[in-house]
Amino acid sequence: APSSCHVMASVGKTGWHDVGGANGDLDIDKSDHAISHWEKEVHVFVLTLIRKGALILDELRRGVEGLPPTMRGLTYYERWAAAITVIQIERGTFTQAELEAFLGEALPPGLIVESAAPKPAEVAVDGETPSTARFHVGDVVRVKAESSPVPWRKPHLRTPGYIHGVLGVIERDSQGLFGNPEALAFRQTTAAKQPLYRVRFIMGDVWEGYRGPEQDTVDIEIYEPWLILGTAEELAQQRMDSAQRQVIFNTAVHSTGLKRGRDEGQDEGHDHGHEDHDHEGHDHGHDHGHVEAGHTHGDGHEHVHEPRGCVEQNAVDKEGGPEEQERRKVADALRSVLLAKGLITLEELRVGVESLDARGASGAGARLVAHAWVDAEFKKRLLTDANAAAGELGVEASIYPSTGIAPTPPPDGKLASKAGLVLTVLENTPAVHNLVVCTLCSCYPISVLGLSPSWYKSRAYRARAVRDPRNLLAEWGTHLLEGQSITVADSTADNRYLVLPMRPTGTEGWTEEQLQKLVTRDCMVGVAVPHL
């Protein structure tokens, strides 16, 4: 059962999507729910619109985070479709009336945008792009409070609420200059770029009552404006204060007979909401048809006629029952209006869905792991620069294109501008086990693992992974080695993490092809370990 540790930092302060450490119904449904064809198409909408400059990833996130409470019970891809709708109406790509013509009814109130004109700049981001990093490996830093005078506007902030005010240590030097997500969310693509750091925090300093050794840590990606320099003395004092609170907490637990599980109830200050559950649908088939010429029916919209096989498949998809039809309504209308506007084509949808399916079946992640097991020099390169090392094997490390941030070669000692996402590989050892999560949304290494499982996107997993990782692993049947600590990587920004598990003993002399069969998706997320 998950521990009921008291929260010392804020949980959910930046918005309903900010669930790291939140309480509530924390049972995790670990089954793999098939992703429906229409849901994959929604994912392709995002990739295509980003590639064509009609959407920014942080803009999509802002759209999801800004959905009203009445729409937060939507499934994962329903929320994506709703967010795309809001952003595209806001951008003037299409009008509310044009979408409603395909929807056949009025838009839900939460999707109505007051004006189709582009929103004015919402975040005043001043200053110039720094040329050097302010912080370096080993520096003690404190995360500023969310109320600090750093320019941002709710709901979009890529620093999770549970870590504000906590001291940590820079785990590795800045990986370069990245677009400011608080500005990109409002299409301010010319705002100053920011250095991005991985900061390591001790679990016991974040969660009072944490049930694990003091070596357990959480690594979080944090942009430079949200960090201030701390001191070793302050960090030592934080450790002493945390240890004292731990003693007091344990004494209270023993003296009152309180249990440390879900049956204890909720702790004061925790988020009790249950609106963020994902109910993934099932895939009823695939559209493999080809594009045919379109024509109009006198209503001003172009209707693209699909081959009979596609029409029949869509009919089968819609036989999923009234609930499934209701879930896909907005996505279907969005598909139609994007096709009519020429923002996407049937060929792009077909190729995009096939590409997503192929990534899940390609075994790219397992290839990287198996090759690292047999080639020590490759492993070094993989741990240092996974994007480049993956390229050696013909593996594309990121499916998301640049959001207008062109890479520029820097002078010596200067920071480089970065484009796209950074694949970061974390090595498990007898001393450390790694676990990957994204507490703010569902960032995941799709490029090497395919689409993420529904449990990874669920509120329960995202809440518990950073707060109760040892019990979470035990529910997968994964038990750490004696003396092995755990490091949770919270993928909050531009990194996508892949765990490099330990090679099982008894596989000496095995070929890479044999080793690949031992490497599962769950091993590369960190909830499992490979076995013979």
BAZA-836077 format. One line per field, with one value per residue (C-alpha): residue in three letters; x negated, y negated, z negated. Coordinates in Angstrom, 3 decimals, padded with zeros to 6 digits. Last residue first. Example, Ala and Ser with C-alpha at 12.3 -4.5 7.8 and 13.67 -1.06 7.14 Angstrom:
! residues 2
aa: (SER, ALA)
east: (-013.670, -012.300)
north: (001.060, 004.500)
up: (-007.140, -007.800)
***
This chain:
! residues 532
aa: (LEU, HIS, PRO, VAL, ALA, VAL, GLY, VAL, MET, CYS, ASP, ARG, THR, VAL, LEU, LYS, GLN, LEU, GLN, GLU, GLU, THR, TRP, GLY, GLU, THR, GLY, THR, PRO, ARG, MET, PRO, LEU, VAL, LEU, TYR, ARG, ASN, ASP, ALA, THR, SER, ASP, ALA, VAL, THR, ILE, SER, GLN, GLY, GLU, LEU, LEU, HIS, THR, GLY, TRP, GLU, ALA, LEU, LEU, ASN, ARG, PRO, ASP, ARG, VAL, ALA, ARG, ALA, ARG, TYR, ALA, ARG, SER, LYS, TYR, TRP, SER, PRO, SER, LEU, GLY, LEU, VAL, SER, ILE, PRO, TYR, CYS, SER, CYS, LEU, THR, CYS, VAL, VAL, LEU, ASN, HIS, VAL, ALA, PRO, THR, ASN, GLU, LEU, VAL, THR, LEU, VAL, LEU, GLY, ALA, LYS, SER, ALA, LEU, LYS, GLY, ASP, PRO, PRO, PRO, THR, PRO, ALA, ILE, GLY, THR, SER, PRO, TYR, ILE, SER, ALA, GLU, VAL, GLY, LEU, GLU, GLY, ALA, ALA, ALA, ASN, ALA, ASP, THR, LEU, LEU, ARG, LYS, LYS, PHE, GLU, ALA, ASP, VAL, TRP, ALA, HIS, ALA, VAL, LEU, ARG, ALA, GLY, ALA, GLY, SER, ALA, GLY, ARG, ALA, ASP, LEU, SER, GLU, VAL, GLY, VAL, ARG, LEU, GLU, GLU, LEU, THR, ILE, LEU, GLY, LYS, ALA, LEU, LEU, VAL, SER, ARG, LEU, ALA, ASP, ALA, VAL, LYS, ARG, ARG, GLU, GLN, GLU, GLU, PRO, GLY, GLY, GLU, LYS, ASP, VAL, ALA, ASN, GLN, GLU, VAL, CYS, GLY, ARG, PRO, GLU, HIS, VAL, HIS, GLU, HIS, GLY, ASP, GLY, HIS, THR, HIS, GLY, ALA, GLU, VAL, HIS, GLY, HIS, ASP, HIS, GLY, HIS, ASP, HIS, GLY, GLU, HIS, ASP, HIS, ASP, GLU, HIS, GLY, HIS, ASP, HIS, GLY, GLU, ASP, GLN, GLY, GLU, ASP, ARG, GLY, ARG, LYS, LEU, GLY, THR, SER, HIS, VAL, ALA, THR, ASN, PHE, ILE, VAL, GLN, ARG, GLN, ALA, SER, ASP, MET, ARG, GLN, GLN, ALA, LEU, GLU, GLU, ALA, THR, GLY, LEU, ILE, LEU, TRP, PRO, GLU, TYR, ILE, GLU, ILE, ASP, VAL, THR, ASP, GLN, GLU, PRO, GLY, ARG, TYR, GLY, GLU, TRP, VAL, ASP, GLY, MET, ILE, PHE, ARG, VAL, ARG, TYR, LEU, PRO, GLN, LYS, ALA, ALA, THR, THR, GLN, ARG, PHE, ALA, LEU, ALA, GLU, PRO, ASN, GLY, PHE, LEU, GLY, GLN, SER, ASP, ARG, GLU, ILE, VAL, GLY, LEU, VAL, GLY, HIS, ILE, TYR, GLY, PRO, THR, ARG, LEU, HIS, PRO, LYS, ARG, TRP, PRO, VAL, PRO, SER, SER, GLU, ALA, LYS, VAL, ARG, VAL, VAL, ASP, GLY, VAL, HIS, PHE, ARG, ALA, THR, SER, PRO, THR, GLU, GLY, ASP, VAL, ALA, VAL, GLU, ALA, PRO, LYS, PRO, ALA, ALA, SER, GLU, VAL, ILE, LEU, GLY, PRO, PRO, LEU, ALA, GLU, GLY, LEU, PHE, ALA, GLU, LEU, GLU, ALA, GLN, THR, PHE, THR, GLY, ARG, GLU, ILE, GLN, ILE, VAL, THR, ILE, ALA, ALA, ALA, TRP, ARG, GLU, TYR, TYR, THR, LEU, GLY, ARG, MET, THR, PRO, PRO, LEU, GLY, GLU, VAL, GLY, ARG, ARG, LEU, GLU, ASP, LEU, ILE, LEU, ALA, GLY, LYS, ARG, ILE, LEU, THR, LEU, VAL, PHE, VAL, HIS, VAL, GLU, LYS, GLU, TRP, HIS, SER, ILE, ALA, HIS, ASP, SER, LYS, ASP, ILE, ASP, LEU, ASP, GLY, ASN, ALA, GLY, GLY, VAL, ASP, HIS, TRP, GLY, THR, LYS, GLY, VAL, SER, ALA, MET, VAL, HIS, CYS, SER, SER, PRO, ALA)
east: (-015.793, -014.676, -014.729, -013.740, -010.349, -008.805, -011.849, -010.473, -012.969, -012.109, -008.397, -008.995, -010.621, -014.248, -014.733, -014.053, -016.782, -019.365, -018.798, -019.156, -022.276, -023.835, -024.318, -027.870, -027.223, -023.506, -023.676, -023.511, -020.867, -022.105, -021.238, -018.536, -019.231, -016.242, -015.018, -014.144, -012.751, -014.256, -012.746, -010.665, -008.972, -010.284, -010.400, -013.299, -012.910, -016.149, -016.021, -018.575, -019.945, -021.164, -019.774, -018.461, -015.164, -011.924, -009.849, -006.601, -004.756, -002.993, -006.434, -007.510, -004.708, -005.594, -009.151, -008.149, -005.882, -006.205, -007.566, -005.893, -002.692, -001.054, -001.971, -000.971, 002.396, 003.226, 002.880, 000.617, -001.799, 001.167, 002.527, -000.613, -002.815, -002.904, -006.041, -009.153, -012.023, -010.523, -007.700, -010.148, -007.459, -006.142, -002.759, -001.448, -002.756, -003.949, -006.016, -007.471, -010.623, -012.152, -015.869, -017.527, -020.815, -023.602, -023.587, -023.422, -020.627, -021.785, -019.690, -019.511, -018.544, -016.829, -016.815, -013.855, -013.615, -015.966, -018.724, -020.622, -024.210, -025.748, -029.143, -032.492, -033.939, -031.701, -028.276, -027.002, -023.397, -020.413, -017.232, -014.454, -011.359, -009.403, -011.739, -010.199, -008.687, -009.496, -012.719, -015.612, -015.529, -017.239, -019.622, -021.973, -024.552, -021.649, -020.907, -024.411, -023.886, -020.546, -021.811, -024.651, -026.672, -024.892, -024.700, -028.317, -029.498, -027.277, -028.752, -032.212, -031.091, -029.608, -027.685, -025.200, -024.983, -023.921, -021.185, -019.888, -019.833, -018.171, -015.578, -014.666, -014.320, -012.034, -010.293, -006.778, -005.844, -007.617, -005.820, -002.389, -003.233, -004.576, -001.477, 000.671, -001.349, -001.408, 002.371, 002.979, 000.511, 002.163, 005.576, 004.302, 003.721, 003.952, 005.850, 008.744, 011.210, 008.917, 008.504, 012.284, 013.017, 010.459, 011.711, 015.264, 014.090, 012.047, 015.020, 017.275, 014.734, 015.820, 019.541, 019.138, 017.200, 019.947, 022.708, 021.191, 017.985, 019.864, 018.218, 014.981, 016.811, 018.273, 014.850, 013.549, 016.318, 015.558, 011.848, 012.468, 014.827, 012.090, 012.304, 014.199, 012.785, 015.499, 014.575, 016.600, 018.564, 021.947, 022.600, 021.505, 017.874, 015.348, 012.478, 010.147, 009.145, 006.524, 005.513, 006.841, 005.019, 007.429, 006.904, 009.155, 011.268, 008.668, 009.997, 010.681, 008.493, 010.322, 007.860, 008.562, 007.948, 011.134, 010.461, 009.756, 008.704, 005.573, 003.716, 003.571, 004.634, 003.821, 006.422, 007.657, 005.753, 007.128, 004.862, 001.791, -000.500, 001.609, 002.085, 001.578, 001.615, -001.742, -003.477, -002.399, -003.056, -006.556, -007.231, -006.146, -008.230, -011.303, -010.742, -010.276, -013.665, -015.307, -013.782, -015.051, -018.550, -018.556, -017.290, -020.058, -022.662, -021.243, -021.374, -024.982, -025.924, -024.627, -021.891, -021.938, -018.551, -016.549, -013.282, -014.839, -017.318, -014.813, -014.165, -014.307, -013.658, -015.633, -014.085, -016.182, -016.451, -019.740, -017.887, -016.502, -012.814, -009.416, -008.870, -007.164, -007.635, -007.977, -010.363, -013.420, -013.010, -013.034, -016.436, -016.472, -018.521, -018.379, -018.608, -019.253, -017.874, -019.426, -016.811, -015.917, -014.808, -011.382, -011.136, -008.701, -006.052, -003.279, -001.388, -002.621, -005.990, -006.379, -005.914, -007.830, -010.960, -012.710, -015.825, -019.475, -021.996, -022.292, -023.102, -025.679, -024.634, -023.072, -022.695, -021.942, -018.670, -016.930, -013.119, -010.999, -008.912, -009.269, -005.685, -004.291, -005.965, -008.100, -006.843, -004.357, -001.288, 002.038, 001.508, -000.693, -004.436, -007.000, -009.167, -008.286, -008.076, -004.614, -005.529, -008.243, -011.791, -013.602, -016.749, -020.182, -023.308, -025.974, -027.445, -027.398, -027.230, -024.984, -024.898, -025.256, -026.779, -025.446, -022.278, -019.360, -018.426, -015.971, -012.220, -009.407, -006.042, -003.659, -000.236, -001.301, 001.908, 004.211, 004.509, 007.894, 010.668, 012.261, 014.256, 013.191, 015.828, 014.345, 015.490, 019.051, 019.391, 019.566, 023.018, 024.263, 023.653, 019.949, 019.047, 020.956, 019.893, 016.271, 017.019, 019.152, 016.393, 014.047, 011.000, 007.268, 007.958, 005.241, 007.802, 009.946, 006.844, 005.922, 009.385, 009.796, 006.325, 007.142, 010.421, 008.741, 005.975, 008.520, 010.418, 007.058, 006.548, 010.145, 012.455, 013.101, 011.414, 014.150, 016.500, 013.521, 012.660, 009.815, 006.816, 004.313, 005.165, 004.818, 001.625, 000.199, 001.063, -000.681, -003.686, -003.880, -003.594, -000.956, -000.454, -004.141, -003.717, -005.667, -003.695, -000.409, -001.551, -002.689, 000.458, 002.894, 000.942, 001.758, 005.418, 005.121, 003.835, 006.943, 009.153, 007.518, 008.223, 005.411, 005.501, 005.656, 002.588, 003.395, 001.607, 004.684, 003.042, 004.912, 004.209, 007.723, 006.763, 003.486, 001.288, -002.477, -002.984, 000.478, -000.027, 002.780, 005.276, 003.105, -000.092, 000.563, 001.162, -000.989, -002.948, -006.022, -006.087, -003.549, -002.751, -003.512, -000.603, -002.652, -001.254, 000.000)
north: (015.052, 011.849, 008.171, 005.617, 003.957, 000.561, -001.218, -002.701, -000.644, 002.513, 001.863, 001.712, 005.123, 006.153, 009.918, 010.467, 007.964, 010.224, 013.014, 010.628, 009.132, 012.576, 014.392, 015.243, 014.372, 014.298, 016.080, 012.899, 010.454, 007.241, 004.296, 002.019, -001.040, -003.244, -005.609, -009.218, -011.977, -015.354, -018.701, -019.611, -017.825, -014.283, -013.428, -010.986, -008.893, -007.690, -004.583, -003.222, 000.317, 001.494, 004.998, 005.253, 003.661, 005.571, 005.544, 007.507, 004.724, 003.853, 003.877, 001.099, -001.150, -000.321, -001.492, -004.543, -006.208, -009.937, -010.536, -007.485, -007.929, -010.909, -010.101, -006.456, -007.312, -010.135, -007.818, -008.530, -005.688, -003.384, -004.022, -002.694, -005.176, -005.218, -003.742, -002.847, -004.467, -007.651, -007.588, -008.398, -009.626, -012.951, -012.273, -015.492, -017.354, -014.373, -012.764, -009.459, -007.345, -004.983, -004.347, -001.765, -002.661, -000.758, 002.574, 000.426, -000.923, -003.339, -006.344, -007.237, -010.772, -011.460, -015.223, -016.778, -019.114, -022.016, -023.184, -026.460, -025.903, -027.323, -028.993, -027.623, -027.658, -029.552, -028.045, -026.090, -027.156, -024.842, -026.529, -027.078, -027.271, -024.656, -021.852, -018.577, -016.024, -012.443, -012.359, -009.884, -008.545, -005.149, -004.350, -002.439, -005.247, -007.678, -006.219, -007.221, -010.807, -011.242, -009.315, -011.723, -010.800, -007.617, -006.331, -007.270, -005.316, -002.391, -002.419, -002.067, 000.847, 002.793, 005.950, 004.512, 001.201, 003.088, 004.866, 001.586, -000.314, 002.590, 002.929, -000.739, -000.377, 002.684, 001.636, 002.653, -000.495, -002.660, -000.896, -001.628, -005.318, -005.323, -003.556, -006.184, -008.991, -007.394, -007.058, -010.511, -012.132, -010.341, -011.497, -015.045, -017.656, -021.412, -021.447, -023.376, -020.614, -017.976, -019.996, -020.518, -016.821, -015.640, -018.196, -016.929, -013.363, -014.417, -016.334, -013.296, -010.642, -010.262, -010.327, -007.532, -005.486, -005.954, -005.158, -001.806, -000.778, -000.494, -003.722, -001.902, 000.570, -002.292, -003.852, -000.527, -000.340, -003.848, -003.048, 000.126, -001.723, -004.168, -007.661, -010.604, -013.948, -016.497, -020.078, -022.579, -025.477, -023.871, -022.945, -019.344, -019.982, -017.652, -015.450, -013.284, -009.995, -009.356, -005.821, -003.366, -001.687, -002.720, -000.469, 001.594, 001.638, 000.229, 000.137, -002.883, -004.343, -005.502, -007.920, -009.296, -012.992, -013.997, -012.154, -015.108, -014.700, -016.832, -016.705, -019.491, -017.381, -013.735, -011.439, -008.191, -005.570, -002.776, -003.931, -002.978, -004.050, -002.888, -004.963, -003.198, -006.464, -006.056, -004.324, -006.812, -009.805, -008.567, -008.001, -011.564, -013.093, -011.135, -012.078, -015.718, -015.659, -014.035, -016.646, -019.483, -017.998, -017.565, -021.120, -022.357, -020.502, -022.062, -025.523, -024.967, -023.735, -027.005, -028.056, -029.707, -030.584, -028.552, -029.220, -031.471, -028.650, -026.120, -022.992, -019.331, -017.168, -014.321, -012.539, -010.856, -007.822, -007.913, -008.843, -005.327, -004.691, -005.298, -009.030, -010.306, -013.927, -014.191, -016.574, -016.481, -012.728, -012.247, -013.892, -016.291, -016.186, -019.019, -018.442, -021.802, -023.815, -027.047, -029.504, -031.002, -034.627, -035.140, -035.124, -032.203, -033.953, -031.614, -031.726, -028.343, -029.277, -031.969, -029.728, -027.016, -029.195, -027.714, -025.767, -026.666, -023.924, -020.671, -022.527, -020.698, -017.598, -016.758, -020.329, -019.863, -020.386, -022.786, -022.853, -026.028, -024.748, -020.979, -019.733, -022.314, -020.911, -023.329, -023.384, -026.205, -026.635, -027.209, -029.895, -032.722, -033.005, -035.735, -034.979, -037.329, -034.511, -033.181, -029.720, -029.672, -029.545, -026.245, -026.341, -025.527, -023.816, -023.591, -020.123, -020.275, -023.861, -026.913, -030.254, -028.740, -030.866, -032.847, -034.033, -034.852, -038.459, -040.015, -040.343, -037.800, -039.460, -036.522, -036.887, -038.131, -038.864, -036.010, -035.361, -036.497, -033.908, -035.716, -034.521, -030.899, -028.233, -024.891, -024.862, -025.704, -022.410, -023.125, -023.377, -020.499, -018.744, -018.384, -019.111, -022.383, -022.991, -023.137, -025.823, -027.786, -027.822, -029.225, -027.736, -028.380, -031.641, -031.014, -030.928, -028.555, -026.398, -026.561, -025.655, -022.772, -021.407, -021.456, -019.576, -016.943, -016.513, -016.245, -013.585, -011.892, -011.423, -010.641, -013.418, -013.894, -017.275, -018.746, -020.138, -021.510, -023.876, -023.051, -025.327, -022.546, -020.884, -024.105, -025.041, -021.644, -022.185, -025.568, -023.910, -021.575, -024.429, -024.341, -025.497, -025.451, -022.662, -020.133, -021.069, -020.611, -017.227, -015.894, -017.113, -015.790, -012.493, -012.108, -012.726, -010.024, -007.595, -008.309, -007.673, -004.274, -003.244, -002.712, 000.757, 000.869, 002.435, 003.563, 001.946, 000.266, -001.677, -002.073, -005.535, -006.800, -010.184, -011.728, -014.055, -013.504, -014.767, -015.729, -019.046, -018.666, -020.466, -023.582, -025.239, -024.544, -020.849, -019.788, -022.318, -021.170, -019.503, -016.831, -014.365, -010.758, -008.396, -005.492, -003.495, 000.000)
up: (017.939, 016.266, 017.214, 014.573, 014.110, 013.314, 014.754, 017.957, 019.991, 018.062, 018.657, 022.415, 022.338, 022.789, 022.577, 026.277, 027.136, 025.502, 028.006, 030.957, 029.388, 029.249, 025.961, 024.875, 021.227, 020.545, 017.178, 015.162, 016.314, 017.934, 015.740, 017.087, 019.264, 018.445, 021.153, 020.411, 022.596, 021.789, 022.841, 019.784, 016.870, 017.150, 013.443, 013.123, 009.967, 008.389, 006.221, 003.774, 003.746, 000.332, 000.788, 004.324, 005.239, 005.541, 008.725, 008.628, 010.435, 007.158, 005.535, 007.900, 006.614, 003.032, 003.675, 005.697, 003.102, 003.632, 007.123, 008.679, 006.682, 008.345, 011.954, 011.505, 009.939, 012.351, 015.317, 018.285, 017.487, 016.800, 020.311, 021.976, 023.857, 027.641, 029.196, 027.207, 029.126, 030.553, 028.032, 025.233, 022.777, 021.503, 019.870, 018.314, 015.257, 013.187, 015.934, 014.784, 015.130, 012.556, 012.015, 009.746, 008.059, 006.218, 008.121, 011.269, 013.469, 016.141, 017.162, 020.865, 021.885, 025.208, 025.736, 027.532, 030.511, 031.126, 028.814, 028.664, 027.603, 024.432, 024.651, 023.544, 027.040, 029.457, 030.031, 033.046, 033.611, 033.358, 034.621, 032.127, 034.331, 032.454, 033.518, 034.579, 032.203, 033.168, 031.153, 030.893, 034.438, 034.422, 037.300, 035.016, 034.962, 034.609, 031.194, 030.107, 031.273, 029.463, 026.440, 025.767, 022.652, 021.523, 025.096, 025.784, 022.765, 023.730, 027.239, 025.727, 023.554, 026.472, 025.495, 023.002, 024.866, 027.998, 026.030, 024.590, 027.876, 029.686, 026.909, 027.335, 031.090, 030.808, 034.009, 032.949, 031.022, 033.550, 036.403, 034.933, 034.657, 038.216, 039.535, 037.849, 039.419, 042.883, 042.918, 041.459, 043.830, 046.760, 045.610, 045.696, 042.997, 042.767, 046.071, 044.593, 045.442, 043.963, 040.759, 040.640, 041.011, 038.465, 035.945, 036.431, 035.790, 032.756, 031.329, 031.574, 030.499, 026.889, 027.712, 030.263, 027.710, 025.120, 027.604, 028.575, 030.284, 033.565, 034.673, 035.377, 037.625, 039.641, 039.923, 041.226, 043.830, 045.053, 045.197, 047.187, 049.536, 050.466, 048.966, 050.349, 049.314, 048.662, 049.408, 047.492, 049.024, 048.393, 052.018, 051.694, 052.515, 054.077, 053.026, 055.044, 053.523, 050.875, 050.089, 047.543, 044.676, 041.921, 038.947, 036.735, 033.625, 031.233, 027.721, 025.605, 022.883, 019.815, 018.291, 014.848, 014.253, 012.477, 009.263, 007.009, 003.391, 003.623, 000.369, -002.194, -005.126, -004.670, -003.194, -004.603, -006.588, -004.413, -001.564, -003.547, -006.316, -009.234, -012.349, -015.649, -017.550, -019.283, -016.376, -013.716, -015.964, -016.751, -013.041, -012.224, -014.981, -013.890, -010.235, -011.192, -012.888, -009.857, -007.555, -009.736, -009.762, -005.976, -005.442, -007.747, -005.682, -002.508, -004.040, -005.094, -001.611, -000.247, 002.152, 005.574, 007.008, 009.497, 011.359, 014.000, 014.835, 016.131, 014.084, 015.079, 012.024, 010.465, 007.452, 004.800, 002.528, 000.579, -002.616, -002.741, -002.117, -003.597, -003.203, -006.343, -005.366, -001.606, 000.150, -002.092, -002.606, 001.165, 001.542, 004.480, 007.680, 010.229, 013.964, 015.587, 018.509, 019.726, 021.047, 024.409, 024.536, 026.100, 029.909, 030.048, 027.979, 029.105, 025.767, 024.525, 026.016, 023.340, 020.266, 022.106, 022.532, 025.560, 024.727, 024.290, 023.569, 021.660, 018.474, 016.389, 014.488, 011.131, 009.848, 006.143, 004.307, 001.942, 001.775, 002.090, 004.995, 005.456, 005.056, 007.471, 010.551, 012.604, 016.193, 015.638, 017.815, 016.041, 015.111, 016.319, 016.102, 015.531, 012.484, 009.624, 007.053, 006.179, 007.485, 004.849, 006.173, 006.398, 004.284, 005.625, 004.297, 006.973, 007.542, 011.339, 012.579, 012.312, 014.147, 017.589, 020.310, 023.275, 021.585, 023.897, 023.358, 020.974, 020.817, 020.883, 020.315, 020.485, 022.083, 025.505, 027.356, 028.309, 032.020, 033.363, 033.268, 030.356, 027.351, 027.734, 027.146, 026.169, 022.535, 023.562, 025.479, 029.213, 030.729, 032.848, 036.145, 035.463, 039.084, 039.193, 035.585, 036.756, 039.315, 036.861, 034.256, 036.817, 038.487, 038.392, 036.546, 033.956, 031.121, 033.140, 033.587, 029.907, 028.634, 031.075, 030.378, 026.653, 027.138, 029.322, 026.739, 023.936, 025.865, 026.351, 022.615, 021.677, 020.560, 016.850, 016.962, 019.135, 016.482, 014.554, 017.424, 019.841, 019.354, 018.699, 021.997, 023.996, 022.165, 023.045, 026.703, 026.610, 024.980, 027.988, 030.471, 033.216, 036.813, 037.732, 040.265, 038.205, 035.107, 036.981, 038.261, 034.892, 033.142, 035.742, 035.706, 032.021, 032.843, 035.509, 032.905, 030.859, 033.875, 034.375, 030.801, 028.296, 026.781, 023.005, 021.400, 017.859, 014.956, 013.481, 010.669, 007.378, 005.982, 005.349, 003.881, 002.858, 004.865, 004.836, 008.396, 009.710, 011.522, 014.095, 011.838, 011.824, 010.587, 006.915, 007.438, 004.514, 002.462, 000.538, -002.883, -001.953, -004.706, -003.983, -003.461, -002.162, 000.728, 000.000)
***
